[in-house]
Amino acid sequence: MTPVPYNRSLAEEESSIAAQKTMFEAYQIDGLFDEMFASANVTRPHYESAFRGLCEFQPTDFDRRRRMADVAFRNQGITFTVYGDKRGVEKIFPFDLVPRIIPAHEWDVIEAGLSQRITALNLFCKDIYHDQRILSENIIPPEMIYGAKFFRREMMHVHVPRDIYIHICGTDLVRGKDGAYYVLEDNARTPSGVSYVLESRAVMKRVFPTLFAEYRVRSVEDYPHNLLNTLKHVAPPHAGSDPVVAILTPGVFNSAFFEHSFLARQMGVDLVEGQDLVVENNFVYMRTIAGLRRVDVLYRRVDDDFIDPLTFHPESMLGVAGLMNAFRCGNVAMANAVGTGICDDKAIYAYVPEMIRFYLKQEPILPNVPTHICARPDDCRYTLENLDKLVVKATNESGGYGMLMGHQATREQREAFAEQIRKDPRNFIAQPVVELSQHPSLVGDHFEGRRVDLRPYILYGDKPLVMPGGLTRVALTKGSLVVNSSQGGGSKDTWVLEE
Amino acid sequence: MAEPRENITTLPVESRSKFDQRGRARPMLSRDADAMYWMCRYVERAEHVARLLMINASTLIDVGDLETDALNKLWLSILRVFRIEHPPPSDLPLAEAISRYMTFEIANPNSIVSCLTRARENARSIRENISAEMWEALNSSYLSVRADDAVARFDESREDFYRSVLASSMLFQGLTNQTLPHTQRWQFAQVAKYFERIDVTSRILDTRWSLLASGELTIEPQLRNIHWMGVLRSCCSIETFRREYPGEMDPLRIAQFLILRNDFPRSIRFCVEQASESLTSLRTMTSRAIDPAERIVGRLLAQLDYAELAEVLNVGISRYLQNIQHQISEAATAVQKAYFLY
């Protein structure tokens, strides 16, 4: 069976769509913002071709393609690890074949907003680890910083190459009922998932070549190349024109090991573990079969806490003794720099619009979700009084843990959470429930709306560079607002269109 | 027919070093080399286990009714090849228990499933450095022996099951040869493969020799041929041997063939020569002055190059083979010390 071409005449097409039941038959919008449909019978302009293309498919046909995609993922070992599962520790990421499409004019705004944001965050890191103007000018109260779990006093007055702290950032965006994009959180430590973006695109091109025919989709393929340039940009001067770059992985048992290995292969650099590195005279070397070889830039996927047993967790086996000293001496660059976790703190996140105004003298292009910081007495009172309407989050958790969905929780759950908030208000923030936008997803033999978010990836070398695409995560359970892969989320390919 | 050639020499060549034909492989990580080495040893070992089990079963069908004691000795000798002292505790008949133990038992580090699991774990840790083809071949052979229906397929046809393990090892080795540049990485693959083959081949010959030739086992004369053919089959050597020495199976000729041939990939001298060449290349590539492993293997090679069967028999087949095993184990340790664990 060959795929049916859908460039037939309009009349033919309409009759064929009318004649047979499509997989959209029972589709419902439920009063949400739908990415594909403006209203029940009106497709948004940039989805029209995709919609017509999808209407051509019958469930069996579609299912065959879904299986092709699954086999492609499994054979290549595109997996993530689920901790605590005895036998099948490696799982494939559930992949939803219906692509998410973002038109150029929307993307322009996202791109400008994300570039603005990463620029401000880098200025913030430099400021907070040096002069702390943002504290002395009373924009952020000092206790917010010193009380932050991921503030690293070891980084005070340390010079980092070219003043770049965050080289790679993954910022999560959501769309509310009004269709506007909001920033939900920044991942300024070690955002993962970019390998799925590249691999999903490769699989989509293989499984649905015809769907691409009607669109000019911007390529994401040069991401590894750009990443390598971003890393080389911060190499110490002694490295010369061809610095040695390596990726530091916690090892094969890490949940994102596939991605570490994938990026090393794509960039053509070595993938090292802590045991492969030694520090001598404040230089970092890797152990090769021909002796020690100097490393100039480390793209490290090991958390701050484990990176150097002499500075942080003394019992860490994942890090390298003396690495922090080599870093402080400027003999090795690390991406991202130590200490960027301060930006991931959800209470600090609330101040990012202020940072943009303070450092850049600009208005934020992408708004935050309105956030109540429980460390402020008024906000805390409001939060406790309105628990049933709010989403409460612990400030330093991720992956969908440490969260209360007030409107779905039981009374007991709410009370237990209120108790925790009263005990340690600094550790919590609250936000109104964002009714995430939905997107058609394959459910059994038809399409249904499922909530989605979007994680674009931003590189910061000589200038910000936003990858035209990203990881669209899908909550595969009906009505669920939680899209994290550790909580049963899936992903779909994200198409950013040329003008 | 002569083509005008003058243009070829005038092609502009900017700098010779820039277009260096030898490639510019940077020295590989020690851990990477270590994983490469063990990945290849385990794949080779899985192949030997599968072949031994398969041949033993089919030889025993040919020899017909044997005394239980003789039968048990033959099965136990398979365990001895892999240095396993005691049979696994089991209610099954010994032959059955050993077959399953050597095929599926995870607790047995030398079972087929264990070997392929370890090979694949090593491969996974260096996936970015081996070819996609190698990874897919190894991954699918691993998935096949660990699949839910693996035992059912085994019960349906042992031979098919073992044959698929053999084929996947051969495929993997072919891919290693044909999809990797023949640089340091490939040299480690060679060293690993040949070290493992030398070790297992010499132990197969050693254990069978003591059973068949030194009278541990009393065999009826008419069955001797079948048993000795089984030895050659276990070393994947029957056809070549028969073509060169038609007629009766002469144990001395078999020993000579498996130990001293220099042009047959299954005989020990050939493997030692290959390993020696790879060790020399590795030393050159990593600019070392001396390498203990190279010295040990080179000395062993010289000994085999100038050996005569009479000499071997003087020392005693068993002692001669044990010396080879000892030298290879020393060399393997030296490789580890020089390249992986310094």
Interface residues (C-beta under 8 A of the other chain):
Chain A: N75 Q76 G77 G251 V252 F257 S261 F262 A264 R265 D270 L271 V272 E273 Q275 D276 M286 R287 T288 I289 A290 G291 R293
Chain B: R26 P27 M28 L29 S30 R31 D32 A33 E121 R124 S125 R127 E128 N129 A132 W135 E136 N139 S140 Q184 L282 M285 T286 S287 Y339 F340 Y342
